[in-house]
Amino acid sequence: MVIKGIESGMGVYGISRPFPAEGTGGTKGTGAAEGFTRVLGDMVKQVNDLQIQADTAVQQLATGESKGLHEVMIAMEKSSISFQFLTQVRNKAVDAYHEIMRMQV
């Protein structure tokens, strides 16, 4: 009876070599890592834009340029909710990272 190793063509690849070999491209700025980074960067940019809009609305209300208190409150709530959402996404990502680091290889 012949027992084949994992890397001998049983349809399971990448277990014996968890990090890609040099020169194969790997995950250095490509694929899923780059997409995830781009998504998080866009999310942070959008949250920052909403906070800037809320600050501008408050300043306009304070100087008398805007008379709509409801518009200022809506802008502030949008900013607050988006920041809370971003914080929760970050917390989940950190929890996932810690869970991965706790895995035994």
N, C-alpha and C positions, 0 to 999 in steps of 0.2 A: 504494500500500500504506500503510495507516494503522497506526501502532504506538501502542498504548495504554500509558499510564503505569501504574505499579503501583497507585496509588490510584484508578484509574478503573473499578473494578468487576470485576476479574479474580478475585475470590475471596480475595485476599490483603489483609488489613487490619492496621493497626497498625504497619507497617514504617516508613512515612513519619513517624509520630508516636509515638516510643517511650514518651513520658510522656503520660498522659491530660490532656486539657484541664481547666482549672479549672472546678469546679462539676459535673463528671461523676461524682464519687465516687472514681474512681481506686482506688489501693491504700492510701489513707490509712485504716488501721484496718479495712478490710473484706476479705472474701473470703479468699484463700489466705494472705495475710500474717498476718491475725488468727488464723486457724486454726493456722498454724505456731507463732506466738507462744504461743498457748494450750497447744498440745501440749508445747512445750519448758518452759513454766512449770509444767505439771502434772508433767512428768518430774523437774524440779528439786525440786519439792515432795515427790514420792514418795521420791526419793533422800535428801532431808533427813530425812524421817520415819523411814526405815530406819536412818540414822545415829543419830538420837535414840534409837530402840529399842535399838540395839546398845550405846550408851553407858549407857542405863538398865540393861540386862542385866549389863553389866560392873560397874556400881556395886552392883547387888543381889548379885552373886556376891562382891564384895569385902567387903560388909557382912554376909554370911552369910544374907541373906534368900532367896537362891536356891541350891539345892544341885546344880543340873543344869549342869555344865560344858559338856556337849554342846549344850544349848540356847543358851548364850552364844556358843559357837563358830559355831553355825549362824547366829545373828543377825549376828555380825561378818562372816561370809563373804557373807551376803546383802548387807550394806551395802557391802562391798568390791567385789563383782561389779557391783552396780548403779552404783557410782561410776565404775568402770572403763568400763562401758558408756556412761554419760553423757559421760565424757571423750572416748570414741571418736566419739560422735555429734557432739560439739562440734568435734572435729578435722576430721571429714568436712564439716561445715557451713562451717568456715573455709576448707578446701581448695576447696570449691565456690565460695565467694565470691571467692577469689583467682583461680580459673580464669575466672570470669565477668569479673572486672576485667581480665584479660589479653586478653580477646577484643577484636578490632579491629572497629570499627563501620564 
